[in-house]
Amino acid sequence: MKVIICGAGQVGWQIARHLSGERNDVTVVDSDADLVRRATETLDVQGVAGFASYPDVLDRAGARDAEMIIAATHSDEVNMVTCQVAHSVFGINRKVARLRSQSYLDAIYSDLYRREHMPIDVVISPEKEVASAALQRLSAPASFDTEIFMDGEAHLLGITIDTDCPVVNTPLRQLTDLFSTLRAVVVGVRRDGSLFAPEAKDQLFVGDDCYVFTHRDDIARTLEIFGKKSSKQDRVVLVGGGNVGLAVAQALESGERRVRAKMIEKSRICAEKAAEALERTIVLNGDGLDAALLAEAGIARADAMLAVTDDDKTNMLACVRAKAEGCDYVIALINDPTLVPLMTPLGIDAYINPRATTVSSILRHIRHGRVRAVYSIGDAEAEVIEAEVLSTSPVAGKLVSEIDFPEGALIGMLRKGDKVMRPLGSTRIDEGDVMALFVLAEDVPNVEQLMQVSIDFF
C-alpha cells in the first residue's frame, strides 16, 4: 500500500516507522527539510520537503497513485486543507487527520459539517486520546501504565514492584502454580533501565517495573497479588486548564461515576474559558506549584492529581509538590520520553505520553483486518500487538510450547471465539484465534513474519 504521511515530527515519524516496517510504500512530507532527512536516513521511506497542503508538493510525494494520506502536522488548518486537496485534486481514497481545536471537532461531527464538505475519514484528537488515557490510569490507580485490548476484555497493566509485594523474589513459573485460576501473565520487565521479556525461571525484584496482561474480571485480584490496593478515585485535582486539561475535566464530568474535580490554571484567560465550559468542576486561577493554592484545592484529601500543562518539567514538579502535600497518587503528562526514567526516583506514580497515545490511536483506526491494535511501550522499546491468526501462519495448529518465538516475544492473552484466556504451554493456537503479544522492538519483524500478518486498511 502506498501511504503519504504529512508531518515528520514524533507522531509522523513513529507512524512512518510502523507502516514502513510492515513493507508499505511510505512517503514523508514536512516543511522542515531536516526532519525529512532524519526520516529518510533512519527509516525505509521516501521524503519530500515542502508544505503538505500544496498540490505540487503532494504531487511530488506521489499523491496520484497513493491509497491513503495521514495528515499529522502541528497545524489543524494544514491538516484539513491537506485532506481536502488529497480528495478533490488527487482522489485519494482514505484520509486521516489529527485535529486539536475543539471548535473544528464540534463542527466536523455536527450535521452542519457533513463529510462531503470536509472529506476526512478518521479524525484523531490528541486531547481526547489523552483524556481517555487519563481515565484508564484513574481506573487502575495502582498501575503506572494501562491499555485495553480485545474489546476491553484484556488489560495491560504496568506495575512497580515494592518491598511489600507478596511475590517478590518468586520465580514466575511458581506464580502459575500458586494462582492456577488467575488469568494474568507477566510479559515484560524493566530492570535498571533495561526492558526484557522474562522467562519462567526469572524472578521479580524490588524496584522492577513489570507489564502484566490480565483479564478484565481479574484486575483487582492481580493488583492484590502484586501488593497493590484498588481504590476509587472520587476526588481529583487537575493542574493545567488548557486543551488537554479541559478535555480531561469534561471526560470526568461525563463519566458514569460522579467525580469531584478541581482545576488549577495559571492563565486567567484559560481559567475563565475552562470555568465557562465546565459545569461541576471548580476552577482556581493560579500557579499549580503554589503550596497554598494546592491546599485550597484540597490536595491532601484528593485521591489523585493529574498535572497536564504543556510543560513537562512543570508537570513533574507539580506532582512532586502534590506528593509532599499528602496526595497519594499523582500522574504527569510527559511529552519527552527521555524524562520517563525520572518518574520512579521522583515518586511519580504514572505518566501519559500524548504522542504515544496519538500514534496508537491512529494505527488502531487505520488498521482493519489481521492486526487489531498496536501499543508502544516506553520510548518505542517494545510493542504490544493484537493480531488474528491466519490459516497460513506457522503458528496455526501448534501448541504454544511448540512455537519458536524469539526471546523478546511473549503471548500475553489469547481469545478463542468469545472466550479470553491465559495461554498455557498446552494451549493449541487455531486459525481465527486472536493473540496479544508483547514484543521487543528488535524482534517485531520476526514476529510479523512468524504470524504472517496481513495488514489491511479499513
Number of C-alpha atoms within 10 A of each C-alpha: 16 17 24 26 26 31 26 28 19 16 23 23 23 20 22 28 17 16 20 20 17 17 13 16 17 27 27 26 30 24 17 15 15 12 20 24 18 14 24 17 12 10 17 18 21 18 24 22 19 19 19 29 21 14 16 13 18 26 15 15 25 18 25 14 15 23 17 22 25 26 30 31 25 16 14 17 13 20 24 24 18 28 26 21 19 28 20 11 14 17 17 20 14 21 24 24 26 22 24 19 15 14 9 15 15 12 13 18 12 11 9 10 15 13 13 9 10 15 23 23 15 15 19 20 19 24 23 22 22 24 23 17 22 24 17 16 22 26 15 22 26 24 25 24 24 24 17 18 22 20 8 10 17 27 23 28 24 22 25 26 20 16 12 11 18 14 18 19 12 14 15 20 13 14 17 16 10 10 12 10 10 20 23 27 22 25 24 26 24 17 15 10 10 8 19 20 21 20 16 12 10 14 17 21 19 14 16 19 23 25 25 23 29 28 22 17 13 16 22 16 17 22 21 15 16 18 19 22 15 15 13 13 19 14 17 26 28 26 28 28 31 20 19 22 25 26 22 25 27 19 16 22 18 11 11 8 11 13 18 17 21 23 28 25 23 18 15 13 12 17 22 15 15 25 18 10 13 15 11 16 22 15 23 23 18 18 18 27 19 13 16 13 16 24 14 12 22 18 27 17 15 22 21 25 27 27 30 29 26 17 14 17 15 21 25 26 17 28 28 19 19 29 21 14 17 15 21 19 22 29 26 29 24 26 18 15 13 10 12 18 12 11 19 14 7 13 16 23 23 26 24 24 18 22 21 24 22 23 25 19 18 25 20 16 18 21 16 14 15 20 23 22 23 22 23 20 19 17 12 13 14 23 19 26 23 23 25 24 24 19 14 12 17 15 22 19 16 14 16 18 13 13 15 12 18 16 13 21 25 21 22 28 29 24 20 14 9 9 8 20 19 19 21 14 10 11 15 16 21 18 15 16 18 23 26 25 21 31 29 24 16 12 17 22 13 14 20 17 13 16 22 18 19 16 19 12 17 10
